[in-house]
Amino acid sequence: MEQGLRDVAGGVDSAEALLVSIGAPRLAALGIEVSHPVDEPERRLYLLLADENEDAAHGRYNALVRRLVRFERALACAR
């Protein structure tokens, strides 16, 4: 998540930045502000993963989103 926050702040269009942008509303509710979240992060993340390996894009996308959800849940429990 830290890399994603740095990438979003720096305007880097990375998988980490896109993932943080997907979670921006929930992260903000949990006290982590995401400066300038990327537009259409879900679509852009999938396309980025498909460019890297089209056959694995769906599975990788779902795994990354599950990781985000686990992080958000852990953060909510820690608060």
SEDO-702141 format. One record per residue: residue in one letter; x, y, z of N, C-alpha, C in turn; residue number from 1. Coordinates in pm, whole numbers, plus 50000, padded with zeros to 5 digits. Example, Ala and Ser with C-alpha at 12.3 -4.5 7.8 and 13.67 -1.06 7.14 Angstrom:
REM SEDO-702141
<pt><rest>a</rest><n_xx>51319</n_xx><n_yy>49431</n_yy><n_zz>50780</n_zz><ca_xx>51230</ca_xx><ca_yy>49550</ca_yy><ca_zz>50780</ca_zz><c_xx>51320</c_xx><c_yy>49670</c_yy><c_zz>50780</c_zz><nr>1</nr></pt>
<pt><rest>s</rest><n_xx>51285</n_xx><n_yy>49775</n_yy><n_zz>50708</n_zz><ca_xx>51367</ca_xx><ca_yy>49894</ca_yy><ca_zz>50714</ca_zz><c_xx>51290</c_xx><c_yy>50003</c_yy><c_zz>50787</c_zz><nr>2</nr></pt>
***
This chain:
REM SEDO-702141
<pt><rest>m</rest><n_xx>50081</n_xx><n_yy>49882</n_yy><n_zz>50000</n_zz><ca_xx>50000</ca_xx><ca_yy>50000</ca_yy><ca_zz>50000</ca_zz><c_xx>50087</c_xx><c_yy>50126</c_yy><c_zz>50000</c_zz><nr>1</nr></pt>
<pt><rest>e</rest><n_xx>50197</n_xx><n_yy>50122</n_yy><n_zz>50073</n_zz><ca_xx>50285</ca_xx><ca_yy>50240</ca_yy><ca_zz>50078</ca_zz><c_xx>50336</c_xx><c_yy>50277</c_yy><c_zz>49939</c_zz><nr>2</nr></pt>
<pt><rest>q</rest><n_xx>50376</n_xx><n_yy>50178</n_yy><n_zz>49862</n_zz><ca_xx>50424</ca_xx><ca_yy>50206</ca_yy><ca_zz>49726</ca_zz><c_xx>50312</c_xx><c_yy>50265</c_yy><c_zz>49641</c_zz><nr>3</nr></pt>
<pt><rest>g</rest><n_xx>50194</n_xx><n_yy>50213</n_yy><n_zz>49655</n_zz><ca_xx>50080</ca_xx><ca_yy>50265</ca_yy><ca_zz>49581</ca_zz><c_xx>50051</c_xx><c_yy>50410</c_yy><c_zz>49616</c_zz><nr>4</nr></pt>
<pt><rest>l</rest><n_xx>50057</n_xx><n_yy>50444</n_yy><n_zz>49744</n_zz><ca_xx>50035</ca_xx><ca_yy>50582</ca_yy><ca_zz>49786</ca_zz><c_xx>50142</c_xx><c_yy>50674</c_yy><c_zz>49730</c_zz><nr>5</nr></pt>
<pt><rest>r</rest><n_xx>50267</n_xx><n_yy>50627</n_yy><n_zz>49731</n_zz><ca_xx>50375</ca_xx><ca_yy>50708</ca_yy><ca_zz>49673</ca_zz><c_xx>50356</c_xx><c_yy>50725</c_yy><c_zz>49523</c_zz><nr>6</nr></pt>
<pt><rest>d</rest><n_xx>50318</n_xx><n_yy>50618</n_yy><n_zz>49455</n_zz><ca_xx>50300</ca_xx><ca_yy>50624</ca_yy><ca_zz>49311</ca_zz><c_xx>50185</c_xx><c_yy>50717</c_yy><c_zz>49273</c_zz><nr>7</nr></pt>
<pt><rest>v</rest><n_xx>50073</n_xx><n_yy>50709</n_yy><n_zz>49346</n_zz><ca_xx>49960</ca_xx><ca_yy>50797</ca_yy><ca_zz>49318</ca_zz><c_xx>50002</c_xx><c_yy>50943</c_yy><c_zz>49337</c_zz><nr>8</nr></pt>
<pt><rest>a</rest><n_xx>50071</n_xx><n_yy>50970</n_yy><n_zz>49446</n_zz><ca_xx>50114</ca_xx><ca_yy>51107</ca_yy><ca_zz>49474</ca_zz><c_xx>50211</c_xx><c_yy>51158</c_yy><c_zz>49368</c_zz><nr>9</nr></pt>
<pt><rest>g</rest><n_xx>50293</n_xx><n_yy>51068</n_yy><n_zz>49314</n_zz><ca_xx>50391</ca_xx><ca_yy>51105</ca_yy><ca_zz>49213</ca_zz><c_xx>50341</c_xx><c_yy>51095</c_yy><c_zz>49070</c_zz><nr>10</nr></pt>
<pt><rest>g</rest><n_xx>50216</n_xx><n_yy>51055</n_yy><n_zz>49052</n_zz><ca_xx>50161</ca_xx><ca_yy>51045</ca_yy><ca_zz>48917</ca_zz><c_xx>50208</c_xx><c_yy>50924</c_yy><c_zz>48840</c_zz><nr>11</nr></pt>
<pt><rest>v</rest><n_xx>50260</n_xx><n_yy>50823</n_yy><n_zz>48909</n_zz><ca_xx>50306</ca_xx><ca_yy>50701</ca_yy><ca_zz>48844</ca_zz><c_xx>50187</c_xx><c_yy>50607</c_yy><c_zz>48824</c_zz><nr>12</nr></pt>
<pt><rest>d</rest><n_xx>50171</n_xx><n_yy>50558</n_yy><n_zz>48704</n_zz><ca_xx>50058</ca_xx><ca_yy>50470</ca_yy><ca_zz>48670</ca_zz><c_xx>50100</c_xx><c_yy>50324</c_yy><c_zz>48686</c_zz><nr>13</nr></pt>
<pt><rest>s</rest><n_xx>50112</n_xx><n_yy>50282</n_yy><n_zz>48811</n_zz><ca_xx>50156</ca_xx><ca_yy>50145</ca_yy><ca_zz>48841</ca_zz><c_xx>50038</c_xx><c_yy>50062</c_yy><c_zz>48890</c_zz><nr>14</nr></pt>
<pt><rest>a</rest><n_xx>50057</n_xx><n_yy>49932</n_yy><n_zz>48896</n_zz><ca_xx>49953</ca_xx><ca_yy>49844</ca_yy><ca_zz>48950</ca_zz><c_xx>49923</c_xx><c_yy>49882</c_yy><c_zz>49095</c_zz><nr>15</nr></pt>
<pt><rest>e</rest><n_xx>50025</n_xx><n_yy>49919</n_yy><n_zz>49169</n_zz><ca_xx>50006</ca_xx><ca_yy>49958</ca_yy><ca_zz>49309</ca_zz><c_xx>49922</c_xx><c_yy>50085</c_yy><c_zz>49319</c_zz><nr>16</nr></pt>
<pt><rest>a</rest><n_xx>49950</n_xx><n_yy>50184</n_yy><n_zz>49233</n_zz><ca_xx>49873</ca_xx><ca_yy>50309</ca_yy><ca_zz>49233</ca_zz><c_xx>49729</c_xx><c_yy>50284</c_yy><c_zz>49196</c_zz><nr>17</nr></pt>
<pt><rest>l</rest><n_xx>49707</n_xx><n_yy>50198</n_yy><n_zz>49100</n_zz><ca_xx>49571</ca_xx><ca_yy>50167</ca_yy><ca_zz>49057</ca_zz><c_xx>49495</c_xx><c_yy>50093</c_yy><c_zz>49166</c_zz><nr>18</nr></pt>
<pt><rest>l</rest><n_xx>49562</n_xx><n_yy>50004</n_yy><n_zz>49235</n_zz><ca_xx>49498</ca_xx><ca_yy>49931</ca_yy><ca_zz>49344</ca_zz><c_xx>49460</c_xx><c_yy>50024</c_yy><c_zz>49458</c_zz><nr>19</nr></pt>
<pt><rest>v</rest><n_xx>49548</n_xx><n_yy>50115</n_yy><n_zz>49495</n_zz><ca_xx>49518</ca_xx><ca_yy>50213</ca_yy><ca_zz>49599</ca_zz><c_xx>49402</c_xx><c_yy>50302</c_yy><c_zz>49554</c_zz><nr>20</nr></pt>
<pt><rest>s</rest><n_xx>49398</n_xx><n_yy>50336</n_yy><n_zz>49427</n_zz><ca_xx>49289</ca_xx><ca_yy>50418</ca_yy><ca_zz>49375</ca_zz><c_xx>49155</c_xx><c_yy>50344</c_yy><c_zz>49383</c_zz><nr>21</nr></pt>
<pt><rest>i</rest><n_xx>49157</n_xx><n_yy>50215</n_yy><n_zz>49360</n_zz><ca_xx>49034</ca_xx><ca_yy>50135</ca_yy><ca_zz>49375</ca_zz><c_xx>48984</c_xx><c_yy>50145</c_yy><c_zz>49518</c_zz><nr>22</nr></pt>
<pt><rest>g</rest><n_xx>49076</n_xx><n_yy>50136</n_yy><n_zz>49612</n_zz><ca_xx>49038</ca_xx><ca_yy>50138</ca_yy><ca_zz>49753</ca_zz><c_xx>49026</c_xx><c_yy>50277</c_yy><c_zz>49814</c_zz><nr>23</nr></pt>
<pt><rest>a</rest><n_xx>49045</n_xx><n_yy>50383</n_yy><n_zz>49736</n_zz><ca_xx>49050</ca_xx><ca_yy>50519</ca_yy><ca_zz>49790</ca_zz><c_xx>48931</c_xx><c_yy>50556</c_yy><c_zz>49879</c_zz><nr>24</nr></pt>
<pt><rest>p</rest><n_xx>48808</n_xx><n_yy>50528</n_yy><n_zz>49841</n_zz><ca_xx>48696</ca_xx><ca_yy>50567</ca_yy><ca_zz>49929</ca_zz><c_xx>48701</c_xx><c_yy>50499</c_yy><c_zz>50066</c_zz><nr>25</nr></pt>
<pt><rest>r</rest><n_xx>48725</n_xx><n_yy>50370</n_yy><n_zz>50065</n_zz><ca_xx>48729</ca_xx><ca_yy>50296</ca_yy><ca_zz>50193</ca_zz><c_xx>48853</c_xx><c_yy>50335</c_yy><c_zz>50273</c_zz><nr>26</nr></pt>
<pt><rest>l</rest><n_xx>48966</n_xx><n_yy>50352</n_yy><n_zz>50206</n_zz><ca_xx>49087</ca_xx><ca_yy>50393</ca_yy><ca_zz>50275</ca_zz><c_xx>49069</c_xx><c_yy>50530</c_yy><c_zz>50340</c_zz><nr>27</nr></pt>
<pt><rest>a</rest><n_xx>49003</n_xx><n_yy>50621</n_yy><n_zz>50269</n_zz><ca_xx>48977</ca_xx><ca_yy>50755</ca_yy><ca_zz>50325</ca_zz><c_xx>48889</c_xx><c_yy>50744</c_yy><c_zz>50450</c_zz><nr>28</nr></pt>
<pt><rest>a</rest><n_xx>48790</n_xx><n_yy>50657</n_yy><n_zz>50445</n_zz><ca_xx>48703</ca_xx><ca_yy>50637</ca_yy><ca_zz>50562</ca_zz><c_xx>48780</c_xx><c_yy>50579</c_yy><c_zz>50680</c_zz><nr>29</nr></pt>
<pt><rest>l</rest><n_xx>48890</n_xx><n_yy>50511</n_yy><n_zz>50650</n_zz><ca_xx>48973</ca_xx><ca_yy>50451</ca_yy><ca_zz>50755</ca_zz><c_xx>49090</c_xx><c_yy>50541</c_yy><c_zz>50796</c_zz><nr>30</nr></pt>
<pt><rest>g</rest><n_xx>49096</n_xx><n_yy>50662</n_yy><n_zz>50739</n_zz><ca_xx>49197</ca_xx><ca_yy>50757</ca_yy><ca_zz>50780</ca_zz><c_xx>49319</c_xx><c_yy>50769</c_yy><c_zz>50690</c_zz><nr>31</nr></pt>
<pt><rest>i</rest><n_xx>49317</n_xx><n_yy>50701</n_yy><n_zz>50577</n_zz><ca_xx>49430</ca_xx><ca_yy>50709</ca_yy><ca_zz>50483</ca_zz><c_xx>49382</c_xx><c_yy>50783</c_yy><c_zz>50359</c_zz><nr>32</nr></pt>
<pt><rest>e</rest><n_xx>49427</n_xx><n_yy>50906</n_yy><n_zz>50344</n_zz><ca_xx>49387</ca_xx><ca_yy>50986</ca_yy><ca_zz>50229</ca_zz><c_xx>49471</c_xx><c_yy>50948</c_yy><c_zz>50107</c_zz><nr>33</nr></pt>
<pt><rest>v</rest><n_xx>49406</n_xx><n_yy>50927</n_yy><n_zz>49997</n_zz><ca_xx>49473</ca_xx><ca_yy>50897</ca_yy><ca_zz>49871</ca_zz><c_xx>49466</c_xx><c_yy>51024</c_yy><c_zz>49786</c_zz><nr>34</nr></pt>
<pt><rest>s</rest><n_xx>49581</n_xx><n_yy>51088</n_yy><n_zz>49769</n_zz><ca_xx>49583</ca_xx><ca_yy>51213</ca_yy><ca_zz>49693</ca_zz><c_xx>49572</c_xx><c_yy>51182</c_yy><c_zz>49544</c_zz><nr>35</nr></pt>
<pt><rest>h</rest><n_xx>49477</n_xx><n_yy>51243</n_yy><n_zz>49480</n_zz><ca_xx>49457</ca_xx><ca_yy>51230</ca_yy><ca_zz>49335</ca_zz><c_xx>49443</c_xx><c_yy>51085</c_yy><c_zz>49288</c_zz><nr>36</nr></pt>
<pt><rest>p</rest><n_xx>49340</n_xx><n_yy>51014</n_yy><n_zz>49335</n_zz><ca_xx>49320</ca_xx><ca_yy>50877</ca_yy><ca_zz>49285</ca_zz><c_xx>49302</c_xx><c_yy>50877</c_yy><c_zz>49134</c_zz><nr>37</nr></pt>
<pt><rest>v</rest><n_xx>49344</n_xx><n_yy>50770</n_yy><n_zz>49073</n_zz><ca_xx>49339</ca_xx><ca_yy>50754</ca_yy><ca_zz>48928</ca_zz><c_xx>49195</c_xx><c_yy>50730</c_yy><c_zz>48884</c_zz><nr>38</nr></pt>
<pt><rest>d</rest><n_xx>49156</n_xx><n_yy>50788</n_yy><n_zz>48772</n_zz><ca_xx>49022</ca_xx><ca_yy>50764</ca_yy><ca_zz>48716</ca_zz><c_xx>49014</c_xx><c_yy>50623</c_yy><c_zz>48658</c_zz><nr>39</nr></pt>
<pt><rest>e</rest><n_xx>48899</n_xx><n_yy>50561</n_yy><n_zz>48669</n_zz><ca_xx>48870</ca_xx><ca_yy>50427</ca_yy><ca_zz>48617</ca_zz><c_xx>48978</c_xx><c_yy>50326</c_yy><c_zz>48657</c_zz><nr>40</nr></pt>
<pt><rest>p</rest><n_xx>49011</n_xx><n_yy>50317</n_yy><n_zz>48785</n_zz><ca_xx>49123</ca_xx><ca_yy>50232</ca_yy><ca_zz>48824</ca_zz><c_xx>49100</c_xx><c_yy>50083</c_yy><c_zz>48799</c_zz><nr>41</nr></pt>
<pt><rest>e</rest><n_xx>48975</n_xx><n_yy>50037</n_yy><n_zz>48812</n_zz><ca_xx>48948</ca_xx><ca_yy>49894</ca_yy><ca_zz>48790</ca_zz><c_xx>48981</c_xx><c_yy>49854</c_yy><c_zz>48647</c_zz><nr>42</nr></pt>
<pt><rest>r</rest><n_xx>48929</n_xx><n_yy>49931</n_yy><n_zz>48554</n_zz><ca_xx>48952</ca_xx><ca_yy>49903</ca_yy><ca_zz>48412</ca_zz><c_xx>49101</c_xx><c_yy>49914</c_yy><c_zz>48377</c_zz><nr>43</nr></pt>
<pt><rest>r</rest><n_xx>49163</n_xx><n_yy>50019</n_yy><n_zz>48425</n_zz><ca_xx>49303</ca_xx><ca_yy>50042</ca_yy><ca_zz>48393</ca_zz><c_xx>49394</c_xx><c_yy>49935</c_yy><c_zz>48452</c_zz><nr>44</nr></pt>
<pt><rest>l</rest><n_xx>49361</n_xx><n_yy>49889</n_yy><n_zz>48574</n_zz><ca_xx>49441</ca_xx><ca_yy>49783</ca_yy><ca_zz>48635</ca_zz><c_xx>49429</c_xx><c_yy>49655</c_yy><c_zz>48553</c_zz><nr>45</nr></pt>
<pt><rest>y</rest><n_xx>49307</n_xx><n_yy>49620</n_yy><n_zz>48513</n_zz><ca_xx>49290</ca_xx><ca_yy>49499</ca_yy><ca_zz>48434</ca_zz><c_xx>49367</c_xx><c_yy>49509</c_yy><c_zz>48303</c_zz><nr>46</nr></pt>
<pt><rest>l</rest><n_xx>49359</n_xx><n_yy>49623</n_yy><n_zz>48236</n_zz><ca_xx>49431</ca_xx><ca_yy>49640</ca_yy><ca_zz>48109</ca_zz><c_xx>49582</c_xx><c_yy>49632</c_yy><c_zz>48128</c_zz><nr>47</nr></pt>
<pt><rest>l</rest><n_xx>49631</n_xx><n_yy>49690</n_yy><n_zz>48237</n_zz><ca_xx>49775</ca_xx><ca_yy>49683</ca_yy><ca_zz>48266</ca_zz><c_xx>49818</c_xx><c_yy>49538</c_yy><c_zz>48286</c_zz><nr>48</nr></pt>
<pt><rest>l</rest><n_xx>49741</n_xx><n_yy>49463</n_yy><n_zz>48362</n_zz><ca_xx>49774</ca_xx><ca_yy>49323</ca_yy><ca_zz>48387</ca_zz><c_xx>49763</c_xx><c_yy>49241</c_yy><c_zz>48259</c_zz><nr>49</nr></pt>
<pt><rest>a</rest><n_xx>49664</n_xx><n_yy>49272</n_yy><n_zz>48176</n_zz><ca_xx>49647</ca_xx><ca_yy>49200</ca_yy><ca_zz>48049</ca_zz><c_xx>49764</c_xx><c_yy>49228</c_yy><c_zz>47955</c_zz><nr>50</nr></pt>
<pt><rest>d</rest><n_xx>49817</n_xx><n_yy>49349</n_yy><n_zz>47959</n_zz><ca_xx>49934</ca_xx><ca_yy>49382</ca_yy><ca_zz>47876</ca_zz><c_xx>50055</c_xx><c_yy>49298</c_yy><c_zz>47917</c_zz><nr>51</nr></pt>
<pt><rest>e</rest><n_xx>50066</n_xx><n_yy>49272</n_yy><n_zz>48048</n_zz><ca_xx>50179</ca_xx><ca_yy>49193</ca_yy><ca_zz>48098</ca_zz><c_xx>50162</c_xx><c_yy>49045</c_yy><c_zz>48065</c_zz><nr>52</nr></pt>
<pt><rest>n</rest><n_xx>50040</n_xx><n_yy>48993</n_yy><n_zz>48083</n_zz><ca_xx>50012</ca_xx><ca_yy>48851</ca_yy><ca_zz>48056</ca_zz><c_xx>49862</c_xx><c_yy>48834</c_yy><c_zz>48046</c_zz><nr>53</nr></pt>
<pt><rest>e</rest><n_xx>49812</n_xx><n_yy>48834</n_yy><n_zz>47924</n_zz><ca_xx>49668</ca_xx><ca_yy>48831</ca_yy><ca_zz>47901</ca_zz><c_xx>49600</c_xx><c_yy>48710</c_yy><c_zz>47965</c_zz><nr>54</nr></pt>
<pt><rest>d</rest><n_xx>49664</n_xx><n_yy>48595</n_yy><n_zz>47960</n_zz><ca_xx>49603</ca_xx><ca_yy>48473</ca_yy><ca_zz>48014</ca_zz><c_xx>49588</c_xx><c_yy>48475</c_yy><c_zz>48166</c_zz><nr>55</nr></pt>
<pt><rest>a</rest><n_xx>49674</n_xx><n_yy>48549</n_yy><n_zz>48233</n_zz><ca_xx>49672</ca_xx><ca_yy>48551</ca_yy><ca_zz>48379</ca_zz><c_xx>49607</c_xx><c_yy>48676</c_yy><c_zz>48436</c_zz><nr>56</nr></pt>
<pt><rest>a</rest><n_xx>49562</n_xx><n_yy>48767</n_yy><n_zz>48352</n_zz><ca_xx>49513</ca_xx><ca_yy>48897</ca_yy><ca_zz>48399</ca_zz><c_xx>49395</c_xx><c_yy>48884</c_yy><c_zz>48496</c_zz><nr>57</nr></pt>
<pt><rest>h</rest><n_xx>49299</n_xx><n_yy>48800</n_yy><n_zz>48464</n_zz><ca_xx>49180</ca_xx><ca_yy>48787</ca_yy><ca_zz>48549</ca_zz><c_xx>49217</c_xx><c_yy>48738</c_yy><c_zz>48688</c_zz><nr>58</nr></pt>
<pt><rest>g</rest><n_xx>49296</n_xx><n_yy>48635</n_yy><n_zz>48694</n_zz><ca_xx>49336</ca_xx><ca_yy>48580</ca_yy><ca_zz>48824</ca_zz><c_xx>49421</c_xx><c_yy>48676</c_yy><c_zz>48904</c_zz><nr>59</nr></pt>
<pt><rest>r</rest><n_xx>49513</n_xx><n_yy>48744</n_yy><n_zz>48838</n_zz><ca_xx>49598</ca_xx><ca_yy>48841</ca_yy><ca_zz>48907</ca_zz><c_xx>49517</c_xx><c_yy>48959</c_yy><c_zz>48958</c_zz><nr>60</nr></pt>
<pt><rest>y</rest><n_xx>49423</n_xx><n_yy>49005</n_yy><n_zz>48875</n_zz><ca_xx>49335</ca_xx><ca_yy>49116</ca_yy><ca_zz>48916</ca_zz><c_xx>49259</c_xx><c_yy>49078</c_yy><c_zz>49043</c_zz><nr>61</nr></pt>
<pt><rest>n</rest><n_xx>49196</n_xx><n_yy>48962</n_yy><n_zz>49041</n_zz><ca_xx>49119</ca_xx><ca_yy>48919</ca_yy><ca_zz>49158</ca_zz><c_xx>49207</c_xx><c_yy>48902</c_yy><c_zz>49281</c_zz><nr>62</nr></pt>
<pt><rest>a</rest><n_xx>49327</n_xx><n_yy>48851</n_yy><n_zz>49264</n_zz><ca_xx>49418</ca_xx><ca_yy>48833</ca_yy><ca_zz>49377</ca_zz><c_xx>49457</c_xx><c_yy>48968</c_yy><c_zz>49437</c_zz><nr>63</nr></pt>
<pt><rest>l</rest><n_xx>49484</n_xx><n_yy>49066</n_yy><n_zz>49352</n_zz><ca_xx>49520</ca_xx><ca_yy>49199</ca_yy><ca_zz>49401</ca_zz><c_xx>49404</c_xx><c_yy>49265</c_yy><c_zz>49475</c_zz><nr>64</nr></pt>
<pt><rest>v</rest><n_xx>49284</n_xx><n_yy>49252</n_yy><n_zz>49423</n_zz><ca_xx>49168</ca_xx><ca_yy>49310</ca_yy><ca_zz>49489</ca_zz><c_xx>49143</c_xx><c_yy>49241</c_yy><c_zz>49623</c_zz><nr>65</nr></pt>
<pt><rest>r</rest><n_xx>49162</n_xx><n_yy>49110</n_yy><n_zz>49629</n_zz><ca_xx>49148</ca_xx><ca_yy>49039</ca_yy><ca_zz>49757</ca_zz><c_xx>49251</c_xx><c_yy>49089</c_yy><c_zz>49858</c_zz><nr>66</nr></pt>
<pt><rest>r</rest><n_xx>49372</n_xx><n_yy>49114</n_yy><n_zz>49811</n_zz><ca_xx>49476</ca_xx><ca_yy>49167</ca_yy><ca_zz>49899</ca_zz><c_xx>49436</c_xx><c_yy>49304</c_yy><c_zz>49954</c_zz><nr>67</nr></pt>
<pt><rest>l</rest><n_xx>49381</n_xx><n_yy>49388</n_yy><n_zz>49869</n_zz><ca_xx>49333</ca_xx><ca_yy>49520</ca_yy><ca_zz>49912</ca_zz><c_xx>49225</c_xx><c_yy>49506</c_yy><c_zz>50017</c_zz><nr>68</nr></pt>
<pt><rest>v</rest><n_xx>49129</n_xx><n_yy>49419</n_yy><n_zz>49994</n_zz><ca_xx>49019</ca_xx><ca_yy>49400</ca_yy><ca_zz>50088</ca_zz><c_xx>49072</c_xx><c_yy>49349</c_yy><c_zz>50222</c_zz><nr>69</nr></pt>
<pt><rest>r</rest><n_xx>49166</n_xx><n_yy>49256</n_yy><n_zz>50220</n_zz><ca_xx>49225</ca_xx><ca_yy>49206</ca_yy><ca_zz>50346</ca_zz><c_xx>49295</c_xx><c_yy>49320</c_yy><c_zz>50421</c_zz><nr>70</nr></pt>
<pt><rest>f</rest><n_xx>49367</n_xx><n_yy>49405</n_yy><n_zz>50348</n_zz><ca_xx>49434</ca_xx><ca_yy>49519</ca_yy><ca_zz>50411</ca_zz><c_xx>49332</c_xx><c_yy>49612</c_yy><c_zz>50475</c_zz><nr>71</nr></pt>
<pt><rest>e</rest><n_xx>49226</n_xx><n_yy>49643</n_yy><n_zz>50402</n_zz><ca_xx>49124</ca_xx><ca_yy>49733</ca_yy><ca_zz>50455</ca_zz><c_xx>49057</c_xx><c_yy>49674</c_yy><c_zz>50579</c_zz><nr>72</nr></pt>
<pt><rest>r</rest><n_xx>49029</n_xx><n_yy>49546</n_yy><n_zz>50577</n_zz><ca_xx>48968</ca_xx><ca_yy>49481</ca_yy><ca_zz>50694</ca_zz><c_xx>49062</c_xx><c_yy>49481</c_yy><c_zz>50814</c_zz><nr>73</nr></pt>
<pt><rest>a</rest><n_xx>49189</n_xx><n_yy>49453</n_yy><n_zz>50789</n_zz><ca_xx>49287</ca_xx><ca_yy>49454</ca_yy><ca_zz>50899</ca_zz><c_xx>49300</c_xx><c_yy>49594</c_yy><c_zz>50956</c_zz><nr>74</nr></pt>
<pt><rest>l</rest><n_xx>49302</n_xx><n_yy>49693</n_yy><n_zz>50870</n_zz><ca_xx>49312</ca_xx><ca_yy>49831</ca_yy><ca_zz>50916</ca_zz><c_xx>49189</c_xx><c_yy>49869</c_yy><c_zz>50998</c_zz><nr>75</nr></pt>
<pt><rest>a</rest><n_xx>49072</n_xx><n_yy>49828</n_yy><n_zz>50955</n_zz><ca_xx>48949</ca_xx><ca_yy>49857</ca_yy><ca_zz>51029</ca_zz><c_xx>48953</c_xx><c_yy>49792</c_yy><c_zz>51167</c_zz><nr>76</nr></pt>
<pt><rest>c</rest><n_xx>49006</n_xx><n_yy>49671</n_yy><n_zz>51176</n_zz><ca_xx>49015</ca_xx><ca_yy>49602</ca_yy><ca_zz>51305</ca_zz><c_xx>49116</c_xx><c_yy>49668</c_yy><c_zz>51398</c_zz><nr>77</nr></pt>
<pt><rest>a</rest><n_xx>49219</n_xx><n_yy>49724</n_yy><n_zz>51341</n_zz><ca_xx>49326</ca_xx><ca_yy>49787</ca_yy><ca_zz>51420</ca_zz><c_xx>49281</c_xx><c_yy>49922</c_yy><c_zz>51475</c_zz><nr>78</nr></pt>
<pt><rest>r</rest><n_xx>49179</n_xx><n_yy>49980</n_yy><n_zz>51418</n_zz><ca_xx>49133</ca_xx><ca_yy>50114</ca_yy><ca_zz>51460</ca_zz><c_xx>49045</c_xx><c_yy>50105</c_yy><c_zz>51579</c_zz><nr>79</nr></pt>
***
